Amino acid sequence: MTKSTSLLAQRFRGYYPVVIDVETAGFNPKTDALLEIAATLLKMDDEGNLLPLQTLHFHVEPFDGANLDASSLAFNGIDPFNPLRGAVSEREAISEICKAVRKAQKAAGCQRSVIVAHNAAFDQGFVNAAIERLKYKRSPFHAFVSFDTTTLSALALGQTVLAKACQYAGIAFDSKQAHSALYDTERTAELFCHIVNKWRDLGGWPLASAPEQNEEQQEDESTDKNDAQSDIKPT
């Protein structure tokens, strides 16, 4: 394990952060189609700067029986059946993302990955629903822990809207490209890195003194390790 990867593992208690954005055909992850997904992997350099590493992006075919809400499609401008989308199956998109995340997670010396997103509950809900639909057994993602950049932006920048938060962070944001999973994921990744790095620059990390682990914390970390190992099964 290199110095930079061990720093990343230490920073988030063994969690590997993955920035995700989805575009959908509605608000119900159980019934509405997942139409687009992007995931940005992160890295940490030897100085402790958190940086974007790689982005994966897929247009996704609606799953069989999926609901396609007309107002949602009008909002995001997606035609699910346009052949020029180059859409792939939900299984291919989820499998490729999970495979890349597991590889990056291992390289960073982390035990589990955590979804980072703007209004994270929405994106995490659709990812979890897709994983459940596919009966996918090798998900690297924690089932309920997430890092929400909406909350972090409110704390660090006094803003909750992605475009406004980026503006206050000095990150260029083109509203004409918004509501594309690829564009929003990359801007959210920049925003998350900015907030984490700014907190470090202000002296908030590393902690001046870390409390000793108690038995409850040790048991919690042991549970995370067991959860991660239990997911490594054939699909």
Secondary structure, DSSP 8 states (H G I E B T S, - for coil): --HHHHHHHHHTTTEEEEEEEEEESSS-TTTB-EEEEEEEEEEE-TT--EEEEEEEEEEB---TT-B--HHHHHHHT--TT-GGG--B-HHHHHHHHHHHHHHHHHHTT-SEEEEEETTHHHHHHHHHHHHHHHT-S---EEEEEEEEHHHHHHHHHS--SHHHHHHHHT----GGGTT-HHHHHHHHHHHHHHHHHHHHHTT-SS-SS-----HHHHHHHHHHHHHHHHT-S--
